[in-house]
Amino acid sequence: MSYPNYPNQPYQPQPNPSNTLSIVGIVLGCVAFLFCPPLFGIAGIICGAIATSKGERLGKTALGVSIAGLVVGMILGFVVFQGVQGI
């Protein structure tokens, strides 16, 4: 039996016009550069991953900024901690 009103194409999710989670992820990634990188960096990565899966336009950017914030923030924290200890 054929249904003429239904196309034979698989369902494609439409991109989400909202970028709320992406923007939250970008902000958390930026904050992670200087303040508590494990907390803010991981939260930004989670927001970026959810935004990417929902099809938000800036989702991949949020994911990248959050990963960079986590890594660079941890390195900066290590360097500053070593400088304070005088080693």
N, CA, C and O atoms as a Maestro MAE file, in Angstrom:
{
 s_m_m2io_version
 :::
 2.0.0
}

f_m_ct {
 s_m_title
 :::
 protein
 m_atom[348] {
  # First column is atom index #
  i_m_mmod_type
  r_m_x_coord
  r_m_y_coord
  r_m_z_coord
  i_m_residue_number
  s_m_chain_name
  s_m_pdb_residue_name
  s_m_pdb_atom_name
  i_m_atomic_number
  :::
  1 25 0.844 -1.177 0.000 1 A "MET " " N  " 7
  2 3 0.000 0.000 0.000 1 A "MET " " CA " 6
  3 2 0.887 1.237 0.000 1 A "MET " " C  " 6
  4 15 1.860 1.305 0.752 1 A "MET " " O  " 8
  5 25 0.567 2.185 -0.814 2 A "SER " " N  " 7
  6 3 1.358 3.396 -0.961 2 A "SER " " CA " 6
  7 2 0.583 4.587 -0.398 2 A "SER " " C  " 6
  8 15 -0.636 4.681 -0.545 2 A "SER " " O  " 8
  9 25 1.299 5.473 0.234 3 A "TYR " " N  " 7
  10 3 0.699 6.695 0.775 3 A "TYR " " CA " 6
  11 2 1.240 7.875 -0.032 3 A "TYR " " C  " 6
  12 15 2.386 8.275 0.170 3 A "TYR " " O  " 8
  13 25 0.464 8.426 -0.919 4 A "PRO " " N  " 7
  14 3 0.979 9.476 -1.803 4 A "PRO " " CA " 6
  15 2 1.277 10.796 -1.103 4 A "PRO " " C  " 6
  16 15 2.040 11.604 -1.633 4 A "PRO " " O  " 8
  17 25 0.702 11.039 0.064 5 A "ASN " " N  " 7
  18 3 0.897 12.328 0.729 5 A "ASN " " CA " 6
  19 2 2.176 12.367 1.579 5 A "ASN " " C  " 6
  20 15 2.564 13.432 2.059 5 A "ASN " " O  " 8
  21 25 2.829 11.216 1.768 6 A "TYR " " N  " 7
  22 3 4.013 11.159 2.614 6 A "TYR " " CA " 6
  23 2 5.243 10.941 1.749 6 A "TYR " " C  " 6
  24 15 5.282 9.986 0.974 6 A "TYR " " O  " 8
  25 25 6.241 11.795 1.859 7 A "PRO " " N  " 7
  26 3 7.456 11.597 1.061 7 A "PRO " " CA " 6
  27 2 8.236 10.388 1.578 7 A "PRO " " C  " 6
  28 15 8.087 9.992 2.734 7 A "PRO " " O  " 8
  29 25 9.051 9.818 0.732 8 A "ASN " " N  " 7
  30 3 9.829 8.636 1.099 8 A "ASN " " CA " 6
  31 2 11.202 8.991 1.647 8 A "ASN " " C  " 6
  32 15 12.125 8.180 1.585 8 A "ASN " " O  " 8
  33 25 11.338 10.180 2.177 9 A "GLN " " N  " 7
  34 3 12.608 10.610 2.735 9 A "GLN " " CA " 6
  35 2 12.600 10.396 4.244 9 A "GLN " " C  " 6
  36 15 11.562 10.550 4.887 9 A "GLN " " O  " 8
  37 25 13.758 10.041 4.815 10 A "PRO " " N  " 7
  38 3 13.809 9.881 6.278 10 A "PRO " " CA " 6
  39 2 13.638 11.228 6.974 10 A "PRO " " C  " 6
  40 15 13.857 12.290 6.393 10 A "PRO " " O  " 8
  41 25 13.244 11.142 8.218 11 A "TYR " " N  " 7
  42 3 13.017 12.354 9.015 11 A "TYR " " CA " 6
  43 2 14.341 13.059 9.262 11 A "TYR " " C  " 6
  44 15 15.299 12.438 9.721 11 A "TYR " " O  " 8
  45 25 14.400 14.334 8.964 12 A "GLN " " N  " 7
  46 3 15.577 15.161 9.202 12 A "GLN " " CA " 6
  47 2 15.210 16.211 10.241 12 A "GLN " " C  " 6
  48 15 14.320 17.025 9.995 12 A "GLN " " O  " 8
  49 25 15.886 16.216 11.418 13 A "PRO " " N  " 7
  50 3 15.568 17.253 12.404 13 A "PRO " " CA " 6
  51 2 15.933 18.637 11.876 13 A "PRO " " C  " 6
  52 15 16.986 18.818 11.265 13 A "PRO " " O  " 8
  53 25 15.075 19.590 12.113 14 A "GLN " " N  " 7
  54 3 15.315 20.959 11.672 14 A "GLN " " CA " 6
  55 2 16.286 21.635 12.636 14 A "GLN " " C  " 6
  56 15 16.230 21.383 13.839 14 A "GLN " " O  " 8
  57 25 17.174 22.489 12.130 15 A "PRO " " N  " 7
  58 3 18.077 23.211 13.024 15 A "PRO " " CA " 6
  59 2 17.289 24.105 13.978 15 A "PRO " " C  " 6
  60 15 16.287 24.719 13.609 15 A "PRO " " O  " 8
  61 25 17.764 24.155 15.185 16 A "ASN " " N  " 7
  62 3 17.112 24.944 16.215 16 A "ASN " " CA " 6
  63 2 17.504 26.416 16.032 16 A "ASN " " C  " 6
  64 15 18.692 26.737 16.061 16 A "ASN " " O  " 8
  65 25 16.530 27.312 15.845 17 A "PRO " " N  " 7
  66 3 16.886 28.726 15.660 17 A "PRO " " CA " 6
  67 2 17.417 29.374 16.939 17 A "PRO " " C  " 6
  68 15 18.058 30.423 16.882 17 A "PRO " " O  " 8
  69 25 17.154 28.761 18.085 18 A "SER " " N  " 7
  70 3 17.626 29.304 19.352 18 A "SER " " CA " 6
  71 2 19.077 28.893 19.569 18 A "SER " " C  " 6
  72 15 19.459 27.773 19.232 18 A "SER " " O  " 8
  73 25 19.876 29.775 20.119 19 A "ASN " " N  " 7
  74 3 21.272 29.482 20.435 19 A "ASN " " CA " 6
  75 2 21.548 29.625 21.922 19 A "ASN " " C  " 6
  76 15 22.680 29.908 22.316 19 A "ASN " " O  " 8
  77 25 20.541 29.436 22.745 20 A "THR " " N  " 7
  78 3 20.670 29.676 24.184 20 A "THR " " CA " 6
  79 2 21.734 28.790 24.813 20 A "THR " " C  " 6
  80 15 22.624 29.295 25.498 20 A "THR " " O  " 8
  81 25 21.663 27.477 24.596 21 A "LEU " " N  " 7
  82 3 22.644 26.582 25.193 21 A "LEU " " CA " 6
  83 2 24.041 26.830 24.642 21 A "LEU " " C  " 6
  84 15 25.032 26.689 25.359 21 A "LEU " " O  " 8
  85 25 24.116 27.196 23.381 22 A "SER " " N  " 7
  86 3 25.418 27.501 22.781 22 A "SER " " CA " 6
  87 2 26.054 28.709 23.451 22 A "SER " " C  " 6
  88 15 27.245 28.695 23.762 22 A "SER " " O  " 8
  89 25 25.277 29.739 23.671 23 A "ILE " " N  " 7
  90 3 25.790 30.957 24.301 23 A "ILE " " CA " 6
  91 2 26.204 30.675 25.743 23 A "ILE " " C  " 6
  92 15 27.235 31.167 26.202 23 A "ILE " " O  " 8
  93 25 25.405 29.888 26.458 24 A "VAL " " N  " 7
  94 3 25.766 29.511 27.831 24 A "VAL " " CA " 6
  95 2 27.072 28.718 27.823 24 A "VAL " " C  " 6
  96 15 27.930 28.933 28.680 24 A "VAL " " O  " 8
  97 25 27.229 27.812 26.871 25 A "GLY " " N  " 7
  98 3 28.459 27.030 26.769 25 A "GLY " " CA " 6
  99 2 29.669 27.889 26.460 25 A "GLY " " C  " 6
  100 15 30.745 27.659 27.011 25 A "GLY " " O  " 8
  101 25 29.511 28.881 25.584 26 A "ILE " " N  " 7
  102 3 30.615 29.777 25.254 26 A "ILE " " CA " 6
  103 2 31.014 30.606 26.471 26 A "ILE " " C  " 6
  104 15 32.202 30.779 26.742 26 A "ILE " " O  " 8
  105 25 30.030 31.116 27.203 27 A "VAL " " N  " 7
  106 3 30.321 31.920 28.398 27 A "VAL " " CA " 6
  107 2 31.021 31.063 29.457 27 A "VAL " " C  " 6
  108 15 31.991 31.505 30.073 27 A "VAL " " O  " 8
  109 25 30.529 29.839 29.667 28 A "LEU " " N  " 7
  110 3 31.165 28.957 30.652 28 A "LEU " " CA " 6
  111 2 32.595 28.618 30.233 28 A "LEU " " C  " 6
  112 15 33.488 28.543 31.077 28 A "LEU " " O  " 8
  113 25 32.812 28.415 28.940 29 A "GLY " " N  " 7
  114 3 34.166 28.144 28.457 29 A "GLY " " CA " 6
  115 2 35.099 29.320 28.676 29 A "GLY " " C  " 6
  116 15 36.260 29.134 29.039 29 A "GLY " " O  " 8
  117 25 34.602 30.527 28.458 30 A "CYS " " N  " 7
  118 3 35.423 31.726 28.688 30 A "CYS " " CA " 6
  119 2 35.741 31.908 30.168 30 A "CYS " " C  " 6
  120 15 36.859 32.279 30.523 30 A "CYS " " O  " 8
  121 25 34.779 31.651 31.015 31 A "VAL " " N  " 7
  122 3 35.002 31.769 32.464 31 A "VAL " " CA " 6
  123 2 36.018 30.723 32.929 31 A "VAL " " C  " 6
  124 15 36.782 30.968 33.862 31 A "VAL " " O  " 8
  125 25 36.024 29.554 32.273 32 A "ALA " " N  " 7
  126 3 36.930 28.474 32.662 32 A "ALA " " CA " 6
  127 2 38.394 28.820 32.438 32 A "ALA " " C  " 6
  128 15 39.265 28.177 33.025 32 A "ALA " " O  " 8
  129 25 38.695 29.819 31.604 33 A "PHE " " N  " 7
  130 3 40.083 30.211 31.401 33 A "PHE " " CA " 6
  131 2 40.716 30.694 32.704 33 A "PHE " " C  " 6
  132 15 41.904 30.465 32.931 33 A "PHE " " O  " 8
  133 25 39.942 31.360 33.564 34 A "LEU " " N  " 7
  134 3 40.523 31.963 34.768 34 A "LEU " " CA " 6
  135 2 39.993 31.423 36.086 34 A "LEU " " C  " 6
  136 15 40.705 31.454 37.090 34 A "LEU " " O  " 8
  137 25 38.768 30.932 36.108 35 A "PHE " " N  " 7
  138 3 38.155 30.514 37.368 35 A "PHE " " CA " 6
  139 2 37.706 29.060 37.303 35 A "PHE " " C  " 6
  140 15 36.866 28.705 36.476 35 A "PHE " " O  " 8
  141 25 38.252 28.235 38.153 36 A "CYS " " N  " 7
  142 3 37.832 26.851 38.359 36 A "CYS " " CA " 6
  143 2 37.568 26.104 37.032 36 A "CYS " " C  " 6
  144 15 36.428 25.750 36.732 36 A "CYS " " O  " 8
  145 25 38.627 25.872 36.252 37 A "PRO " " N  " 7
  146 3 38.455 25.238 34.946 37 A "PRO " " CA " 6
  147 2 37.727 23.893 34.964 37 A "PRO " " C  " 6
  148 15 36.925 23.642 34.064 37 A "PRO " " O  " 8
  149 25 37.966 23.011 35.950 38 A "PRO " " N  " 7
  150 3 37.230 21.733 35.896 38 A "PRO " " CA " 6
  151 2 35.716 21.918 35.987 38 A "PRO " " C  " 6
  152 15 34.970 21.234 35.286 38 A "PRO " " O  " 8
  153 25 35.265 22.809 36.817 39 A "LEU " " N  " 7
  154 3 33.821 23.016 36.991 39 A "LEU " " CA " 6
  155 2 33.208 23.703 35.770 39 A "LEU " " C  " 6
  156 15 32.278 23.178 35.160 39 A "LEU " " O  " 8
  157 25 33.725 24.860 35.424 40 A "PHE " " N  " 7
  158 3 33.127 25.631 34.335 40 A "PHE " " CA " 6
  159 2 33.422 25.030 32.960 40 A "PHE " " C  " 6
  160 15 32.584 25.102 32.061 40 A "PHE " " O  " 8
  161 25 34.600 24.443 32.793 41 A "GLY " " N  " 7
  162 3 34.941 23.821 31.523 41 A "GLY " " CA " 6
  163 2 34.070 22.619 31.215 41 A "GLY " " C  " 6
  164 15 33.574 22.475 30.097 41 A "GLY " " O  " 8
  165 25 33.883 21.757 32.201 42 A "ILE " " N  " 7
  166 3 33.047 20.570 31.994 42 A "ILE " " CA " 6
  167 2 31.589 20.961 31.792 42 A "ILE " " C  " 6
  168 15 30.903 20.373 30.956 42 A "ILE " " O  " 8
  169 25 31.108 21.943 32.544 43 A "ALA " " N  " 7
  170 3 29.729 22.413 32.355 43 A "ALA " " CA " 6
  171 2 29.547 23.002 30.956 43 A "ALA " " C  " 6
  172 15 28.510 22.796 30.326 43 A "ALA " " O  " 8
  173 25 30.554 23.735 30.470 44 A "GLY " " N  " 7
  174 3 30.494 24.290 29.119 44 A "GLY " " CA " 6
  175 2 30.519 23.214 28.050 44 A "GLY " " C  " 6
  176 15 29.830 23.326 27.035 44 A "GLY " " O  " 8
  177 25 31.316 22.162 28.273 45 A "ILE " " N  " 7
  178 3 31.368 21.049 27.325 45 A "ILE " " CA " 6
  179 2 30.017 20.352 27.252 45 A "ILE " " C  " 6
  180 15 29.556 19.995 26.168 45 A "ILE " " O  " 8
  181 25 29.389 20.160 28.392 46 A "ILE " " N  " 7
  182 3 28.064 19.518 28.420 46 A "ILE " " CA " 6
  183 2 27.043 20.376 27.677 46 A "ILE " " C  " 6
  184 15 26.266 19.863 26.870 46 A "ILE " " O  " 8
  185 25 27.044 21.684 27.949 47 A "CYS " " N  " 7
  186 3 26.105 22.575 27.248 47 A "CYS " " CA " 6
  187 2 26.378 22.590 25.748 47 A "CYS " " C  " 6
  188 15 25.442 22.582 24.948 47 A "CYS " " O  " 8
  189 25 27.642 22.611 25.364 48 A "GLY " " N  " 7
  190 3 27.997 22.602 23.949 48 A "GLY " " CA " 6
  191 2 27.598 21.315 23.253 48 A "GLY " " C  " 6
  192 15 27.147 21.334 22.108 48 A "GLY " " O  " 8
  193 25 27.764 20.188 23.951 49 A "ALA " " N  " 7
  194 3 27.382 18.896 23.364 49 A "ALA " " CA " 6
  195 2 25.871 18.795 23.183 49 A "ALA " " C  " 6
  196 15 25.394 18.306 22.159 49 A "ALA " " O  " 8
  197 25 25.125 19.253 24.174 50 A "ILE " " N  " 7
  198 3 23.660 19.230 24.057 50 A "ILE " " CA " 6
  199 2 23.213 20.173 22.948 50 A "ILE " " C  " 6
  200 15 22.320 19.838 22.170 50 A "ILE " " O  " 8
  201 25 23.828 21.347 22.874 51 A "ALA " " N  " 7
  202 3 23.472 22.312 21.819 51 A "ALA " " CA " 6
  203 2 23.778 21.745 20.440 51 A "ALA " " C  " 6
  204 15 23.000 21.939 19.506 51 A "ALA " " O  " 8
  205 25 24.897 21.048 20.299 52 A "THR " " N  " 7
  206 3 25.246 20.441 19.017 52 A "THR " " CA " 6
  207 2 24.246 19.359 18.640 52 A "THR " " C  " 6
  208 15 23.839 19.260 17.482 52 A "THR " " O  " 8
  209 25 23.848 18.544 19.619 53 A "SER " " N  " 7
  210 3 22.891 17.473 19.323 53 A "SER " " CA " 6
  211 2 21.508 18.022 18.982 53 A "SER " " C  " 6
  212 15 20.741 17.379 18.266 53 A "SER " " O  " 8
  213 25 21.193 19.202 19.492 54 A "LYS " " N  " 7
  214 3 19.906 19.830 19.164 54 A "LYS " " CA " 6
  215 2 19.957 20.594 17.848 54 A "LYS " " C  " 6
  216 15 18.929 21.080 17.375 54 A "LYS " " O  " 8
  217 25 21.127 20.704 17.259 55 A "GLY " " N  " 7
  218 3 21.259 21.360 15.974 55 A "GLY " " CA " 6
  219 2 21.408 22.863 16.056 55 A "GLY " " C  " 6
  220 15 21.113 23.562 15.087 55 A "GLY " " O  " 8
  221 25 21.858 23.378 17.189 56 A "GLU " " N  " 7
  222 3 22.063 24.825 17.297 56 A "GLU " " CA " 6
  223 2 23.270 25.221 16.454 56 A "GLU " " C  " 6
  224 15 24.250 24.482 16.363 56 A "GLU " " O  " 8
  225 25 23.184 26.374 15.852 57 A "ARG " " N  " 7
  226 3 24.200 26.854 14.912 57 A "ARG " " CA " 6
  227 2 25.556 27.051 15.581 57 A "ARG " " C  " 6
  228 15 26.584 26.783 14.959 57 A "ARG " " O  " 8
  229 25 25.586 27.506 16.816 58 A "LEU " " N  " 7
  230 3 26.838 27.797 17.518 58 A "LEU " " CA " 6
  231 2 27.270 26.670 18.449 58 A "LEU " " C  " 6
  232 15 28.159 26.867 19.278 58 A "LEU " " O  " 8
  233 25 26.668 25.509 18.330 59 A "GLY " " N  " 7
  234 3 26.969 24.396 19.233 59 A "GLY " " CA " 6
  235 2 28.414 23.941 19.166 59 A "GLY " " C  " 6
  236 15 29.042 23.717 20.201 59 A "GLY " " O  " 8
  237 25 28.953 23.801 17.952 60 A "LYS " " N  " 7
  238 3 30.341 23.356 17.807 60 A "LYS " " CA " 6
  239 2 31.317 24.407 18.317 60 A "LYS " " C  " 6
  240 15 32.374 24.070 18.852 60 A "LYS " " O  " 8
  241 25 30.972 25.662 18.155 61 A "THR " " N  " 7
  242 3 31.814 26.737 18.682 61 A "THR " " CA " 6
  243 2 31.855 26.677 20.207 61 A "THR " " C  " 6
  244 15 32.919 26.818 20.809 61 A "THR " " O  " 8
  245 25 30.704 26.469 20.825 62 A "ALA " " N  " 7
  246 3 30.641 26.364 22.288 62 A "ALA " " CA " 6
  247 2 31.461 25.186 22.773 62 A "ALA " " C  " 6
  248 15 32.147 25.277 23.792 62 A "ALA " " O  " 8
  249 25 31.393 24.084 22.049 63 A "LEU " " N  " 7
  250 3 32.163 22.898 22.419 63 A "LEU " " CA " 6
  251 2 33.662 23.190 22.338 63 A "LEU " " C  " 6
  252 15 34.413 22.825 23.242 63 A "LEU " " O  " 8
  253 25 34.093 23.835 21.276 64 A "GLY " " N  " 7
  254 3 35.512 24.157 21.113 64 A "GLY " " CA " 6
  255 2 36.021 25.136 22.148 64 A "GLY " " C  " 6
  256 15 37.108 24.951 22.697 64 A "GLY " " O  " 8
  257 25 35.242 26.187 22.426 65 A "VAL " " N  " 7
  258 3 35.656 27.189 23.409 65 A "VAL " " CA " 6
  259 2 35.730 26.567 24.807 65 A "VAL " " C  " 6
  260 15 36.627 26.889 25.585 65 A "VAL " " O  " 8
  261 25 34.803 25.692 25.116 66 A "SER " " N  " 7
  262 3 34.792 25.064 26.434 66 A "SER " " CA " 6
  263 2 35.968 24.106 26.615 66 A "SER " " C  " 6
  264 15 36.579 24.061 27.682 66 A "SER " " O  " 8
  265 25 36.281 23.346 25.574 67 A "ILE " " N  " 7
  266 3 37.440 22.449 25.661 67 A "ILE " " CA " 6
  267 2 38.722 23.265 25.808 67 A "ILE " " C  " 6
  268 15 39.586 22.930 26.618 67 A "ILE " " O  " 8
  269 25 38.844 24.337 25.021 68 A "ALA " " N  " 7
  270 3 40.022 25.200 25.125 68 A "ALA " " CA " 6
  271 2 40.098 25.853 26.505 68 A "ALA " " C  " 6
  272 15 41.183 25.954 27.078 68 A "ALA " " O  " 8
  273 25 38.970 26.294 27.038 69 A "GLY " " N  " 7
  274 3 38.948 26.903 28.369 69 A "GLY " " CA " 6
  275 2 39.382 25.932 29.446 69 A "GLY " " C  " 6
  276 15 40.100 26.302 30.375 69 A "GLY " " O  " 8
  277 25 38.947 24.693 29.320 70 A "LEU " " N  " 7
  278 3 39.330 23.669 30.299 70 A "LEU " " CA " 6
  279 2 40.832 23.399 30.239 70 A "LEU " " C  " 6
  280 15 41.504 23.399 31.271 70 A "LEU " " O  " 8
  281 25 41.359 23.169 29.038 71 A "VAL " " N  " 7
  282 3 42.768 22.808 28.890 71 A "VAL " " CA " 6
  283 2 43.679 23.986 29.249 71 A "VAL " " C  " 6
  284 15 44.602 23.833 30.049 71 A "VAL " " O  " 8
  285 25 43.426 25.152 28.665 72 A "VAL " " N  " 7
  286 3 44.277 26.318 28.927 72 A "VAL " " CA " 6
  287 2 44.149 26.770 30.376 72 A "VAL " " C  " 6
  288 15 45.140 27.172 30.986 72 A "VAL " " O  " 8
  289 25 42.946 26.710 30.935 73 A "GLY " " N  " 7
  290 3 42.755 27.080 32.336 73 A "GLY " " CA " 6
  291 2 43.522 26.172 33.284 73 A "GLY " " C  " 6
  292 15 44.076 26.635 34.281 73 A "GLY " " O  " 8
  293 25 43.555 24.873 32.972 74 A "MET " " N  " 7
  294 3 44.312 23.937 33.816 74 A "MET " " CA " 6
  295 2 45.815 24.219 33.706 74 A "MET " " C  " 6
  296 15 46.530 24.181 34.707 74 A "MET " " O  " 8
  297 25 46.288 24.501 32.494 75 A "ILE " " N  " 7
  298 3 47.708 24.805 32.313 75 A "ILE " " CA " 6
  299 2 48.073 26.104 33.027 75 A "ILE " " C  " 6
  300 15 49.093 26.164 33.714 75 A "ILE " " O  " 8
  301 25 47.250 27.146 32.872 76 A "LEU " " N  " 7
  302 3 47.508 28.412 33.570 76 A "LEU " " CA " 6
  303 2 47.491 28.228 35.083 76 A "LEU " " C  " 6
  304 15 48.329 28.790 35.789 76 A "LEU " " O  " 8
  305 25 46.553 27.454 35.575 77 A "GLY " " N  " 7
  306 3 46.496 27.193 37.011 77 A "GLY " " CA " 6
  307 2 47.737 26.484 37.505 77 A "GLY " " C  " 6
  308 15 48.252 26.802 38.577 77 A "GLY " " O  " 8
  309 25 48.222 25.523 36.732 78 A "PHE " " N  " 7
  310 3 49.435 24.811 37.115 78 A "PHE " " CA " 6
  311 2 50.640 25.748 37.137 78 A "PHE " " C  " 6
  312 15 51.443 25.714 38.070 78 A "PHE " " O  " 8
  313 25 50.764 26.593 36.095 79 A "VAL " " N  " 7
  314 3 51.896 27.525 36.013 79 A "VAL " " CA " 6
  315 2 51.845 28.530 37.161 79 A "VAL " " C  " 6
  316 15 52.869 28.803 37.786 79 A "VAL " " O  " 8
  317 25 50.679 29.075 37.441 80 A "VAL " " N  " 7
  318 3 50.545 30.048 38.534 80 A "VAL " " CA " 6
  319 2 50.826 29.381 39.873 80 A "VAL " " C  " 6
  320 15 51.490 29.976 40.721 80 A "VAL " " O  " 8
  321 25 50.342 28.172 40.083 81 A "PHE " " N  " 7
  322 3 50.571 27.463 41.343 81 A "PHE " " CA " 6
  323 2 52.061 27.187 41.532 81 A "PHE " " C  " 6
  324 15 52.578 27.310 42.642 81 A "PHE " " O  " 8
  325 25 52.753 26.814 40.453 82 A "GLN " " N  " 7
  326 3 54.198 26.576 40.554 82 A "GLN " " CA " 6
  327 2 54.943 27.868 40.865 82 A "GLN " " C  " 6
  328 15 55.923 27.850 41.610 82 A "GLN " " O  " 8
  329 25 54.492 28.991 40.306 83 A "GLY " " N  " 7
  330 3 55.120 30.286 40.577 83 A "GLY " " CA " 6
  331 2 54.926 30.726 42.011 83 A "GLY " " C  " 6
  332 15 55.828 31.317 42.604 83 A "GLY " " O  " 8
  333 25 53.767 30.447 42.576 84 A "VAL " " N  " 7
  334 3 53.483 30.832 43.950 84 A "VAL " " CA " 6
  335 2 54.313 29.991 44.917 84 A "VAL " " C  " 6
  336 15 54.761 30.494 45.947 84 A "VAL " " O  " 8
  337 25 54.520 28.720 44.591 85 A "GLN " " N  " 7
  338 3 55.274 27.822 45.455 85 A "GLN " " CA " 6
  339 2 56.776 28.069 45.377 85 A "GLN " " C  " 6
  340 15 57.525 27.615 46.242 85 A "GLN " " O  " 8
  341 25 57.226 28.791 44.338 86 A "GLY " " N  " 7
  342 3 58.638 29.113 44.212 86 A "GLY " " CA " 6
  343 2 59.487 27.958 43.729 86 A "GLY " " C  " 6
  344 15 60.691 27.925 43.984 86 A "GLY " " O  " 8
  345 25 58.884 27.017 43.041 87 A "ILE " " N  " 7
  346 3 59.639 25.850 42.562 87 A "ILE " " CA " 6
  347 2 60.194 26.126 41.187 87 A "ILE " " C  " 6
  348 15 60.861 25.269 40.606 87 A "ILE " " O  " 8
  :::
 }
 m_bond[347] {
  # First column is bond index #
  i_m_from
  i_m_to
  i_m_order
  :::
  1 1 2 1
  2 2 3 1
  3 3 4 2
  4 3 5 1
  5 5 6 1
  6 6 7 1
  7 7 8 2
  8 7 9 1
  9 9 10 1
  10 10 11 1
  11 11 12 2
  12 11 13 1
  13 13 14 1
  14 14 15 1
  15 15 16 2
  16 15 17 1
  17 17 18 1
  18 18 19 1
  19 19 20 2
  20 19 21 1
  21 21 22 1
  22 22 23 1
  23 23 24 2
  24 23 25 1
  25 25 26 1
  26 26 27 1
  27 27 28 2
  28 27 29 1
  29 29 30 1
  30 30 31 1
  31 31 32 2
  32 31 33 1
  33 33 34 1
  34 34 35 1
  35 35 36 2
  36 35 37 1
  37 37 38 1
  38 38 39 1
  39 39 40 2
  40 39 41 1
  41 41 42 1
  42 42 43 1
  43 43 44 2
  44 43 45 1
  45 45 46 1
  46 46 47 1
  47 47 48 2
  48 47 49 1
  49 49 50 1
  50 50 51 1
  51 51 52 2
  52 51 53 1
  53 53 54 1
  54 54 55 1
  55 55 56 2
  56 55 57 1
  57 57 58 1
  58 58 59 1
  59 59 60 2
  60 59 61 1
  61 61 62 1
  62 62 63 1
  63 63 64 2
  64 63 65 1
  65 65 66 1
  66 66 67 1
  67 67 68 2
  68 67 69 1
  69 69 70 1
  70 70 71 1
  71 71 72 2
  72 71 73 1
  73 73 74 1
  74 74 75 1
  75 75 76 2
  76 75 77 1
  77 77 78 1
  78 78 79 1
  79 79 80 2
  80 79 81 1
  81 81 82 1
  82 82 83 1
  83 83 84 2
  84 83 85 1
  85 85 86 1
  86 86 87 1
  87 87 88 2
  88 87 89 1
  89 89 90 1
  90 90 91 1
  91 91 92 2
  92 91 93 1
  93 93 94 1
  94 94 95 1
  95 95 96 2
  96 95 97 1
  97 97 98 1
  98 98 99 1
  99 99 100 2
  100 99 101 1
  101 101 102 1
  102 102 103 1
  103 103 104 2
  104 103 105 1
  105 105 106 1
  106 106 107 1
  107 107 108 2
  108 107 109 1
  109 109 110 1
  110 110 111 1
  111 111 112 2
  112 111 113 1
  113 113 114 1
  114 114 115 1
  115 115 116 2
  116 115 117 1
  117 117 118 1
  118 118 119 1
  119 119 120 2
  120 119 121 1
  121 121 122 1
  122 122 123 1
  123 123 124 2
  124 123 125 1
  125 125 126 1
  126 126 127 1
  127 127 128 2
  128 127 129 1
  129 129 130 1
  130 130 131 1
  131 131 132 2
  132 131 133 1
  133 133 134 1
  134 134 135 1
  135 135 136 2
  136 135 137 1
  137 137 138 1
  138 138 139 1
  139 139 140 2
  140 139 141 1
  141 141 142 1
  142 142 143 1
  143 143 144 2
  144 143 145 1
  145 145 146 1
  146 146 147 1
  147 147 148 2
  148 147 149 1
  149 149 150 1
  150 150 151 1
  151 151 152 2
  152 151 153 1
  153 153 154 1
  154 154 155 1
  155 155 156 2
  156 155 157 1
  157 157 158 1
  158 158 159 1
  159 159 160 2
  160 159 161 1
  161 161 162 1
  162 162 163 1
  163 163 164 2
  164 163 165 1
  165 165 166 1
  166 166 167 1
  167 167 168 2
  168 167 169 1
  169 169 170 1
  170 170 171 1
  171 171 172 2
  172 171 173 1
  173 173 174 1
  174 174 175 1
  175 175 176 2
  176 175 177 1
  177 177 178 1
  178 178 179 1
  179 179 180 2
  180 179 181 1
  181 181 182 1
  182 182 183 1
  183 183 184 2
  184 183 185 1
  185 185 186 1
  186 186 187 1
  187 187 188 2
  188 187 189 1
  189 189 190 1
  190 190 191 1
  191 191 192 2
  192 191 193 1
  193 193 194 1
  194 194 195 1
  195 195 196 2
  196 195 197 1
  197 197 198 1
  198 198 199 1
  199 199 200 2
  200 199 201 1
  201 201 202 1
  202 202 203 1
  203 203 204 2
  204 203 205 1
  205 205 206 1
  206 206 207 1
  207 207 208 2
  208 207 209 1
  209 209 210 1
  210 210 211 1
  211 211 212 2
  212 211 213 1
  213 213 214 1
  214 214 215 1
  215 215 216 2
  216 215 217 1
  217 217 218 1
  218 218 219 1
  219 219 220 2
  220 219 221 1
  221 221 222 1
  222 222 223 1
  223 223 224 2
  224 223 225 1
  225 225 226 1
  226 226 227 1
  227 227 228 2
  228 227 229 1
  229 229 230 1
  230 230 231 1
  231 231 232 2
  232 231 233 1
  233 233 234 1
  234 234 235 1
  235 235 236 2
  236 235 237 1
  237 237 238 1
  238 238 239 1
  239 239 240 2
  240 239 241 1
  241 241 242 1
  242 242 243 1
  243 243 244 2
  244 243 245 1
  245 245 246 1
  246 246 247 1
  247 247 248 2
  248 247 249 1
  249 249 250 1
  250 250 251 1
  251 251 252 2
  252 251 253 1
  253 253 254 1
  254 254 255 1
  255 255 256 2
  256 255 257 1
  257 257 258 1
  258 258 259 1
  259 259 260 2
  260 259 261 1
  261 261 262 1
  262 262 263 1
  263 263 264 2
  264 263 265 1
  265 265 266 1
  266 266 267 1
  267 267 268 2
  268 267 269 1
  269 269 270 1
  270 270 271 1
  271 271 272 2
  272 271 273 1
  273 273 274 1
  274 274 275 1
  275 275 276 2
  276 275 277 1
  277 277 278 1
  278 278 279 1
  279 279 280 2
  280 279 281 1
  281 281 282 1
  282 282 283 1
  283 283 284 2
  284 283 285 1
  285 285 286 1
  286 286 287 1
  287 287 288 2
  288 287 289 1
  289 289 290 1
  290 290 291 1
  291 291 292 2
  292 291 293 1
  293 293 294 1
  294 294 295 1
  295 295 296 2
  296 295 297 1
  297 297 298 1
  298 298 299 1
  299 299 300 2
  300 299 301 1
  301 301 302 1
  302 302 303 1
  303 303 304 2
  304 303 305 1
  305 305 306 1
  306 306 307 1
  307 307 308 2
  308 307 309 1
  309 309 310 1
  310 310 311 1
  311 311 312 2
  312 311 313 1
  313 313 314 1
  314 314 315 1
  315 315 316 2
  316 315 317 1
  317 317 318 1
  318 318 319 1
  319 319 320 2
  320 319 321 1
  321 321 322 1
  322 322 323 1
  323 323 324 2
  324 323 325 1
  325 325 326 1
  326 326 327 1
  327 327 328 2
  328 327 329 1
  329 329 330 1
  330 330 331 1
  331 331 332 2
  332 331 333 1
  333 333 334 1
  334 334 335 1
  335 335 336 2
  336 335 337 1
  337 337 338 1
  338 338 339 1
  339 339 340 2
  340 339 341 1
  341 341 342 1
  342 342 343 1
  343 343 344 2
  344 343 345 1
  345 345 346 1
  346 346 347 1
  347 347 348 2
  :::
 }
}
